[in-house]
Amino acid sequence: MKTKHGRLSITIVVCLSVAVWLCAGFLIVPGAWGQGTVTFNNRISGTGGWTTHVWAPSSTAPDIALVGLGSNDNPSGTTRFGSASAMAPIGSGGSGGKFGNATTLAQLLAAPGADQPESSLVTASPTTTFRSGTSLGAVAGVTAALSNVAKDAPVATLQMVAWDNSSGMYSTWAQACSAWKGGLIEAGKSVPLNVYNIGGGTNAAPTMAGLQSFNLYHENGNYESCILVNPQSQTATLGQRVPFRVFVGCTGDPVSYQWKFGGVDIPNATNDVFIIPSAGSGDAGDYSVGYWTAFYSSPKLSSNATLTVLAPPSIVISNLFTAVQLQFFARTSITYYMQASPDLGNWTNADGPINGNGQTWSKTYPIGGAGRLFYRVWLAL
C-alpha cells in the first residue's frame, strides 16, 4: 500500500504466468549516530519556499498569544498578526532594546522521531539572533546541530523558541524559560513540527518547511485561555498511523494532559501528542484532550477532533492467461481510478473516474503481448 498527496494506491503485479502478487512495503534505513543537522531559518526562498515571522508582544494586550500562518506569510494564512493584534515583527524597532533584532534570541528544540511530545524535546545549538531590513521577524539563518538526533535520521520533531534577551542575562533557553515562568521576560514558541531526512552525514541539512508564525508574550498565569491549537479532525485508511496533537501555549507551569475517546479517558494517553499506531474501524470517532496545571480550578477541555477510518479496497483477482479480471468493492462517495503501468514508474488511467456506489466493480483486461503489467486502484480522497 502506498500513499501520496492524500491518495491511496494498491499495486497489483500481473505476469503472463499464473502468478499474481500483491505488493506492499517500505524500507527504513537508520542513520549513523552523531549530531543530525537542520537549516534553522524561517525565511526559505526558492523551490518549496516557506516564509513565516516571529512577532513582538501586542502593545495593547501583552499576554495574548497567537500561532499560525498570517496574511504576510508564505503560504498565506488568516491568523490575525500585525495591526489587528497591535504586533510588530521582531526587529521593527531597531537592533537594540526590547525585541530588537540583535537582542532577541532564538533556538531549536528537538527529539528523534515523528510527533514527539514537547516534554521530550532537547535544546539544539547554537542560539541565533534576528535579521533586519526587509527580513524583519526572520532569524539569522544557521545550521543547527541536534545533539540527541542521529545524523541522516529519517525524521525528527522540532520546535522553535524565542525570547527577549535585552538584559543580557538569558543567553540560553534554559535560563530564558525560567525567567519566562517567573514573569520576568517575554517569550514564545512554535507548534512542534516534523522534519524529514535530517542532515549531518550523507544528507544535506533540510529546511524547516511547515513552521508556523508565532509571537512573544508575557506569562501572567492566565490559564483560562492557554490552548492555541486544538487537535484536528483527520481521515485515515485502515492500518494508517494517526497522530493527534494539542498545543498549549501557557507553559509557565507544567501542563498535564488526558486524552479522551468519545468522552472517556484513554489509558496512558497523558502527553500533548496521542498516536494511534495502526487505525482500525473501532478507532473512528471523536477525540479530545483535557489539560490543566496546578493553578487550574478544574481541567479544561479541547474541542473534538473526529477520526474517519476508510477501508482500502479489497481486490479479487483471476488470471485467465490471456486476460486478467480485477474486482474491488467501491465504497459510496469515493472516487477511484484503475491505473496500469509496465514499469511501476509510468502510470496511465485504464478506467476512471469510477464513482463508488457501494457495489463491487469488476472488469477484465486483455494482457496481449505484454511481458508483465502492473495495476493499481487509486483513491482520490
N, C-alpha and C positions, 0 to 999 in steps of 0.2 A: 504494500500500500504506500503510495507516495502522495504528499500534499504540496501544493504550490499555489501561491496567490489566492488562497481561500477556496481552492477546488480540491477535490479528492479524485485520485485515479487508481484503478486496479488494473494491472497489466497482465495479459494472458499471452504466453508464447505458444504459437501453433506451428508445427512442423509437418512435412509430408508424411512422416511416420505416424504411428498410432499415438505416440506420447504427446501429451498436452500438459504443460506445467503452469501453476500459479506461483508467481514470484513476488516476494516482498522481503525487504530487509534494509539494514543500514549498518554502517561501519563507523565506529568511534576510534580515533587514533589518539591516545593520550600524549600530551606534550611532555617534554623532559622537564625535570624540576629546575627551578630557578625563578627569577623575577620576571613575570609577564609584564608587558608594556602596552599602554594605550596612548593615543594622542589626546591630551587634555585641552580641549578647545570647544567653546560653544558657538563658534563662528566658522562654519565649514563651507568653503566655496567649491565650485566645480561640480562635476557629476555627483549626484546624490547629496548635494549641498543641504545643509541644515543649520539655521541660524536662530538662536534664542538669546535672551537677555537676563541679566540679574539686575534687580531694581532696588533702589534705596527705600527705606520705610516711607509710608504715607505721611505727609506733613500734617494731615488733619486727624488721622487715626493711626498712630504708630504701632498699635498692636494687631492691625489687620494683616493676615497672611493670605497670599494668593499663590496659586501654582497652575500652570497650563500654558498653552500657546496663545500669545496675544496677537493683535492686529498687525504689528510690525515684525512678527516672526516669520520664518520660512520653514515649514509651511505655515500659513496664516491661521490664526485661531480667533476665539471670541472672548478669552479671559480679559477682564477689564483692568489691565495695567495702564499706566500713563495718566493723562489728565482726569480720566474717570475715577481714579483712585488716589489722585494727588501724589503720584510717584514719579520719580525721575530715574533713568538708568544710572548705575554706579559710574562715577567719574564726571557727571554732569556739572558739578560744582568746582571742578579742577582736580589737581593731583593730590592736594593735602587736605587736612581736616577730616571731619567725619564723612565717610562714604566717598572719599576721593579715590581716584583710580590707583594711586600708589599706597594708600593707607587702608585699603580693603583687601583682605586676603581670601584665597580660595584653595580648596584641597579636595582630593578624591578619597572616598572610602570604597573598599572592595571586599568581595568574598568569592571564592571559586564556585562555579555552578550557576545555573539559572534560577531566578526568582528566590533568592536567599532572603531571610528575614533581616531587618535592619540591625537586630542585636548581634548578628554575625559579622558585620562589616568592620574592616580594619583600615586605619589610615594608610594612604599611599604617600609617596614623596615624589617631587617636592611640593611645597606650597607655591602659589603664584599670585601675582597682582593682576590689575585690570588694565585695559587699553584706553587710549584717549582718542580725540578726533572723531572720525566717523564711526568708530568701533566702540562707542560707549556701551557699557553693560556686558562687554565680552572680555574674557580673561586673556592675559598674555599667554599664548599657547606654549605648552611644554610637553615633553614626553614624560609621562608618569610611570614610575616603577611600582608594581603591585607586589608587595613583599610576600603575601600569602597566596598568590595565584601563580601557577606554573607557567613558564614561557610556552607559547604556542598552545595554551589551553583552549579547548573548543568554545568555552563561554564563561563569562564572569558577570556577577551582579555589581553594578557601580552606582554610586550616589555622589553628587556634588554638594559641598557645603561652602558657605561664605560667611565672613564676619567682619565687623568693624575693628580695626587694629590701630586707630588713630592715636591711642595712648602708647603704643609700642610695647604693651605688656603681654600680648596674647599672640605669640608667633606660631603656635600650633593649634589644631582643632581641639586637642585635649584641654588645653588651657582656656580656649575660647568658649567651649561648650560649658565648662563650669561657670565661667563668668556670665554666660547667657542665662543659665539656670538661676543665677543669683540676681538677674535683672540689671546687670552692670553694663552690658553692651547689647547691640542688636546683631542678630544672625539669622540665617535661613538655610534651607536645604531643598534639594530637588527630590522628585519622586525617584526611587531606585529604578534602574533600567538594566536590561540585559545587553551586553556587548559580546559579539562573537569573533572567533578567530583571533584571540589575543596574540600580541607580538612578543618579541624578545628572542626568538631563535630564527626559524625559517620564515615565520610570518612577519610582515611589517606591522607596526603599531596601528591598530584600527582606530577609526574616528568614532565619536560618540553620537552618531545619528540616533534620534529618538529622545534626546534630552529635552526637557520642557523648562520654560522660564519660571522663575520664582522671585520672591522679594525677601529682603531682610525685614525683621520686625522685632518689636520689644516684647519680651516674655513677661507677661504680668499676671500669670495664673488664671487667665480667663478660659477655664477648661470647658465652658459650656459650648464653645464653637471651635473645638480643636480639629475636627475632621476636615480635611481638604479634598480628598479624593475617595469617593465611595467605591466599593467593589463593583465591577462592570459585568453586565449580562454577556453571556457567551453561547455560541453554538459549536458543538463538537461532534465528532463521529465516534462510534464505539471503539474503545481502546486508546483514544487520544488522551494525552496529558493535558490537564486543565489547571492553570494557576489562578487563584483569586487573591487580590491584594487590596488592603485598605491603607491609606496614607494619612496618618495623624500628625499634624504639624507641631502641635504644642507638646514638645517632649522635654520641657524643663524638668519634669519629674518622670520616673519610669512609668511606662504605659503597659497595662495588662490587657490581654485580648482573650475572647472566647467566641469561636465561630459556631454558627448555628445552621442547621438544615431543616427547613420547614418550621423554624422557631424552636427547635430542640437542640441542645448543646451537642456538639460533635466531640467525642472523647479525644483528648490530647491535641486539640487544634487551638493552640494558645499563642501563636505568633501573628505578626501583621500579614503573613502570607499563609494561605491554605492551598495545598496542592492535591488534586485527585490524580494519582499516577496513571490510571487507566479507566477512562469513563465507561460506565455501564448504564443500561437503561434505568436502573434503580437510582442513579445519581441525578437524574433530571429533576429539577425543582428549584426552589428559592433558597438562596444562601444570604446570610447576613452575619455581622460580627458585632459583639458588644465590646466596648473598650472603656477603660477607667484608669484613674490614678488614685493615689491616697487622698486627694483633695476632693474627689467626686462624692457628692451625696448619694448618688446611685449610678450604676453603669449607663452609658449612652449607647445607642444602637444605630448602626448604619442603615442605609436603605437596602432593599432587597436586590440581589443580582440573580437573574434567572438563567439556569443552565438548561439548554435544549440539546438532547443527545439524538443524533441521527444514526440509523443503522446503515452501514455501507451495503451496496447491492451484492447479493449472492448470485454468482454466475453458474448456471448449469451448462456443461459443455459436452457436445457429441462430435467426435472426429469421424467424418464419413470418407476419409482418404482423399476424395476429390473436393470436399467441401467441409466447412465447419459450421455447426449450429450453435449460436450463442443465445443465452436467455438470462434475464435478470428481473427481479421484482422492482418495478418503478414506483417509488413512493409518491403519493399525491403531493402536488405543489412543488416538486423539484424537477429541474430541467437537466437532462442527460445528453451526452454525445457519445456515440460509439466511434472510436478512433482506431486507425490501423497504421502500422509502421513496419518497414523492412529491416530497421536497424536500431530501434529504440531511441533514435535521435530526431528523425523527421516524421512527424505525425500529421495525418490528414483525417478529416471527418468522413467516416464511412456512412454514418447516419446521424441525423440530428438537425435541429433540436428535437429531442424526444421529451414530450411533456408527460410527467408522471401522472398516472390516473389510478393508482392503487391496484394495478393488474400486472401480470407477467408479460414482459416484452420479449419477443423471440424473432430471430431472423437467421437464415442460412446464407453463408458467404462461400462462393467458389474459391478454391485455393489456386487453381490453374497451374501455371508452371513455376510458381514461386518456391524457392527452397525453404523459406520459412517466413511467417508473418507474425507480428505482434499486435494484439488487440487490447484495448483498454476501454473501460467505462469512465467517462469524465463527468463529474458532477459540477454544475455551476451553482455554488452555494450563494 
